[in-house]
Amino acid sequence: MISNLAYIDPVAFQLGPIEVHWYGIIIAAGILLGYFIAQEGAKRAGLHKDALVDIIFWSAIFGFITARIYFVIFQWPYYAANPAEIPMIWHGGIAIHGGLIGGFITGVIICRRNNHNPLQVGDIIAPSIILAQGIGRWGNFMNHEAHGGPVAKSVLENMHIPECIINNMYIDGRYYQPTFLYESIWDVLGFALLLFLRKHLRIGETFFTYLIWYSIGRFFVEGLRTDSLMLTSNIRVAQLVSILLILIGIAMIIYRRFKYQPPKYKDVKALPWPK
């Protein structure tokens, strides 16, 4: 039996009747860190220091809303019976793909309004997005969710992961695969890869490479999870969307290279909205 001292409470602290959850703290920390990293990229690209404030702030706000809506839609029978649970985002239950859709649309609208090139901005913030996603997966860890199927404790011990992770993969009397950890590691590797490749890629390609890299990892990790959103009894929504994003990313890189020959990311400054 695992000691209660080993169990991480999803609630970080309380302010009177208000419970502050680790889930929200960790996601906010990931966004904040991503913002500061993106600001360095914006500075090097010649954008004003405030150029990303509106984009990241509003994309995060509407991204959270659409991430929740996306999740609720694919779990509608439950939420139809429990409508009071719909706004309770601190209980978990947001879908990254829903957040990406909402954040992308919001970002493009703000870029248009402020006369920024959305592909250049996408290149600047893509490493920050995937890093924030990798950090945010630890919010799932704190909530004891987004895990894989049951495994023996020895399997986790043989992975040489910290004891605190093993202990918190003990849920309702069984140990589970830490799929949150697999995706977090993949995302952090993607962050390093995008920063390395960006200076060699053309405008827009860092963002499309992000879509490809993240989606490859998500496709395989999703196949191990036990809480997937399902389109049918056999088709996982996240895997289907991941395949589509991989194809879109590859197609856009090839198409733009042949059609437009865009300049290298490192060779241009503050591009306007494309005409």
C-alpha positions as CSV (number, residue, x, y, z in Angstrom):
1,M,0.0,0.0,0.0
2,I,1.3,3.5,-0.9
3,S,1.7,6.0,1.9
4,N,-0.5,9.0,1.8
5,L,2.7,11.1,1.9
6,A,3.6,9.8,-1.6
7,Y,0.2,10.9,-3.0
8,I,0.2,14.4,-4.6
9,D,-3.0,16.2,-3.9
10,P,-4.4,17.9,-7.1
11,V,-5.2,21.0,-4.9
12,A,-2.1,23.1,-4.3
13,F,-3.7,25.4,-1.7
14,Q,-7.0,27.0,-0.7
15,L,-7.9,30.7,-0.4
16,G,-11.0,30.5,1.8
17,P,-13.6,28.5,-0.1
18,I,-11.5,28.7,-3.4
19,E,-9.3,25.7,-4.3
20,V,-6.3,26.5,-6.4
21,H,-5.3,23.4,-8.4
22,W,-1.9,22.4,-9.5
23,Y,-3.4,21.8,-13.0
24,G,-4.1,25.5,-13.5
25,I,-0.8,26.6,-11.9
26,I,1.3,24.4,-14.2
27,I,-0.6,25.3,-17.4
28,A,-0.2,29.0,-16.5
29,A,3.5,28.5,-15.8
30,G,4.0,26.8,-19.2
31,I,2.2,29.7,-21.0
32,L,4.3,32.3,-19.1
33,L,7.6,30.6,-19.8
34,G,6.6,30.2,-23.5
35,Y,5.8,33.9,-23.6
36,F,9.2,35.0,-22.4
37,I,10.9,32.6,-24.9
38,A,8.8,33.9,-27.7
39,Q,9.6,37.4,-26.9
40,E,13.3,36.7,-27.5
41,G,12.4,35.4,-31.0
42,A,10.2,38.4,-31.7
43,K,13.1,40.7,-30.7
44,R,15.4,39.0,-33.1
45,A,12.8,39.2,-35.9
46,G,12.5,43.0,-35.4
47,L,9.0,42.9,-34.0
48,H,8.0,45.4,-31.3
49,K,8.2,44.0,-27.8
50,D,4.4,44.3,-27.4
51,A,3.6,42.6,-30.7
52,L,3.1,39.2,-29.1
53,V,1.2,40.3,-26.0
54,D,-2.2,40.5,-27.6
55,I,-1.6,37.4,-29.8
56,I,-0.5,35.1,-26.9
57,F,-3.0,36.5,-24.3
58,W,-6.1,36.3,-26.5
59,S,-5.1,33.1,-28.2
60,A,-4.6,31.5,-24.7
61,I,-8.0,32.7,-23.5
62,F,-9.9,31.6,-26.6
63,G,-7.8,28.5,-26.9
64,F,-8.8,27.4,-23.4
65,I,-12.5,28.0,-24.2
66,T,-12.4,26.1,-27.5
67,A,-10.3,23.3,-25.8
68,R,-13.1,22.8,-23.3
69,I,-15.8,23.1,-25.9
70,Y,-14.1,20.5,-28.1
71,F,-13.8,18.1,-25.1
72,V,-17.4,18.6,-24.0
73,I,-18.7,18.0,-27.6
74,F,-17.0,14.6,-27.7
75,Q,-18.2,13.7,-24.2
76,W,-21.6,15.2,-24.6
77,P,-23.7,12.3,-23.2
78,Y,-21.9,12.8,-19.8
79,Y,-22.1,16.6,-19.8
80,A,-25.7,16.6,-21.0
81,A,-26.6,14.6,-17.9
82,N,-24.2,16.8,-15.7
83,P,-24.4,20.3,-17.2
84,A,-23.0,21.9,-14.0
85,E,-19.7,20.1,-14.8
86,I,-19.2,21.9,-18.1
87,P,-17.4,25.0,-16.7
88,M,-15.4,23.1,-14.2
89,I,-12.2,23.1,-16.2
90,W,-10.1,22.6,-13.0
91,H,-11.4,19.0,-12.9
92,G,-9.5,18.4,-16.1
93,G,-11.0,17.7,-19.5
94,I,-9.5,20.0,-22.1
95,A,-8.5,18.9,-25.5
96,I,-5.2,20.2,-26.9
97,H,-6.5,20.0,-30.5
98,G,-9.5,22.1,-29.6
99,G,-7.1,24.7,-28.0
100,L,-4.9,24.7,-31.1
101,I,-7.9,25.4,-33.4
102,G,-9.1,28.3,-31.2
103,G,-5.7,29.7,-30.6
104,F,-4.8,29.5,-34.3
105,I,-7.9,31.3,-35.5
106,T,-7.5,34.0,-32.8
107,G,-3.9,34.5,-33.6
108,V,-4.6,34.9,-37.3
109,I,-7.3,37.5,-36.6
110,I,-5.0,39.5,-34.4
111,C,-2.2,39.3,-36.9
112,R,-4.5,40.6,-39.6
113,R,-5.6,43.5,-37.4
114,N,-2.0,44.5,-36.5
115,N,-0.5,43.8,-39.9
116,H,1.8,41.0,-38.9
117,N,2.6,38.0,-41.0
118,P,0.9,35.0,-39.3
119,L,3.4,32.5,-40.6
120,Q,6.3,34.5,-39.3
121,V,4.5,34.9,-35.9
122,G,3.8,31.1,-36.0
123,D,7.5,30.4,-36.5
124,I,8.3,32.6,-33.5
125,I,5.8,31.1,-31.1
126,A,5.8,27.4,-32.3
127,P,8.7,26.4,-30.0
128,S,6.9,28.1,-27.1
129,I,3.6,26.3,-27.8
130,I,5.2,22.8,-27.8
131,L,7.2,23.6,-24.6
132,A,4.0,24.9,-22.9
133,Q,2.3,21.6,-24.0
134,G,5.1,19.6,-22.5
135,I,4.9,21.4,-19.2
136,G,1.1,21.3,-19.2
137,R,1.2,17.5,-19.3
138,W,2.4,17.6,-15.7
139,G,-0.9,19.2,-14.8
140,N,-2.4,15.9,-16.0
141,F,0.0,14.1,-13.7
142,M,-1.2,16.2,-10.7
143,N,-4.8,15.3,-11.6
144,H,-3.9,11.6,-12.0
145,E,-5.3,11.5,-15.5
146,A,-4.2,11.1,-19.2
147,H,-2.5,7.8,-18.3
148,G,-2.2,4.6,-20.2
149,G,-3.3,1.1,-19.4
150,P,-2.5,-0.9,-16.3
151,V,1.0,-2.3,-15.8
152,A,3.0,-4.0,-13.1
153,K,5.0,-1.9,-10.8
154,S,8.1,-3.6,-11.9
155,V,7.5,-2.2,-15.4
156,L,7.6,1.3,-14.1
157,E,10.6,0.6,-11.9
158,N,12.5,-0.8,-14.9
159,M,12.0,2.5,-16.7
160,H,14.1,4.2,-14.0
161,I,11.7,7.1,-13.5
162,P,11.4,8.9,-10.2
163,E,9.6,7.2,-7.3
164,C,7.1,10.0,-7.0
165,I,5.9,9.4,-10.6
166,I,5.6,5.7,-9.9
167,N,3.7,6.3,-6.8
168,N,1.3,8.7,-8.5
169,M,0.6,6.2,-11.2
170,Y,-1.0,4.0,-8.5
171,I,-4.7,4.9,-9.1
172,D,-7.7,3.1,-7.7
173,G,-5.5,0.1,-6.7
174,R,-3.5,-0.4,-9.9
175,Y,-0.4,1.0,-11.6
176,Y,-0.7,2.7,-15.0
177,Q,1.5,3.7,-17.8
178,P,2.7,7.4,-17.4
179,T,1.7,8.4,-20.9
180,F,1.7,12.1,-19.8
181,L,5.4,11.6,-19.3
182,Y,6.0,10.2,-22.7
183,E,4.3,13.1,-24.4
184,S,6.0,15.6,-22.1
185,I,9.4,14.3,-23.1
186,W,8.5,14.2,-26.8
187,D,7.3,17.9,-26.6
188,V,10.5,19.1,-24.8
189,L,12.6,17.3,-27.5
190,G,10.4,19.0,-30.1
191,F,11.1,22.4,-28.4
192,A,14.9,21.9,-28.7
193,L,14.5,20.6,-32.3
194,L,12.4,23.6,-33.5
195,L,14.9,26.1,-32.0
196,F,17.7,24.3,-33.7
197,L,16.0,24.0,-37.1
198,R,14.3,27.4,-37.2
199,K,17.4,29.3,-38.4
200,H,17.8,26.9,-41.3
201,L,14.1,26.8,-42.3
202,R,12.0,29.1,-44.5
203,I,9.2,31.3,-43.2
204,G,6.3,29.2,-42.1
205,E,8.2,25.9,-42.0
206,T,9.0,26.0,-38.3
207,F,5.2,26.2,-37.5
208,F,4.4,23.4,-40.0
209,T,7.3,21.3,-38.6
210,Y,5.8,21.8,-35.1
211,L,2.5,20.4,-36.4
212,I,4.3,17.4,-37.9
213,W,6.5,16.7,-34.8
214,Y,3.8,17.1,-32.2
215,S,1.3,15.1,-34.2
216,I,3.6,12.1,-34.7
217,G,4.2,11.9,-30.9
218,R,0.6,12.4,-30.1
219,F,-0.6,9.7,-32.5
220,F,1.5,7.0,-30.8
221,V,0.9,8.2,-27.2
222,E,-2.8,8.4,-27.9
223,G,-2.8,4.8,-28.8
224,L,-1.7,3.9,-25.3
225,R,-4.2,6.1,-23.4
226,T,-7.3,4.8,-21.7
227,D,-9.3,8.1,-21.8
228,S,-9.3,9.0,-25.5
229,L,-12.1,10.9,-27.1
230,M,-13.6,8.5,-29.6
231,L,-15.2,9.3,-32.9
232,T,-16.4,5.7,-33.3
233,S,-15.7,2.6,-31.2
234,N,-12.5,2.1,-33.1
235,I,-11.3,5.6,-34.2
236,R,-9.7,7.9,-31.7
237,V,-10.3,11.6,-32.4
238,A,-6.8,12.7,-31.5
239,Q,-5.2,10.1,-33.8
240,L,-7.4,11.1,-36.7
241,V,-6.6,14.8,-36.2
242,S,-2.9,14.0,-35.8
243,I,-2.8,12.2,-39.2
244,L,-4.6,15.2,-40.8
245,L,-2.1,17.7,-39.3
246,I,0.9,15.6,-40.4
247,L,-0.4,15.6,-44.0
248,I,-1.3,19.3,-43.9
249,G,2.2,20.2,-42.5
250,I,4.0,18.2,-45.1
251,A,1.8,19.4,-48.0
252,M,2.2,23.1,-47.0
253,I,6.0,22.9,-46.8
254,I,6.2,21.2,-50.2
255,Y,3.6,23.5,-51.8
256,R,5.1,26.7,-50.5
257,R,8.7,25.7,-51.5
258,F,7.6,25.0,-55.1
259,K,5.1,27.9,-55.4
260,Y,6.6,30.8,-53.5
261,Q,10.2,30.0,-52.5
262,P,9.7,31.8,-49.2
263,P,12.8,33.4,-47.6
264,K,14.7,31.8,-44.7
265,Y,13.4,32.7,-41.3
266,K,16.7,34.2,-40.2
267,D,17.0,36.5,-43.2
268,V,13.9,38.6,-42.8
269,K,12.6,41.2,-40.3
270,A,9.0,42.1,-39.3
271,L,7.0,40.8,-42.3
272,P,3.6,42.5,-42.9
273,W,0.3,40.7,-43.5
274,P,0.7,38.9,-46.9
275,K,-1.0,40.7,-49.8
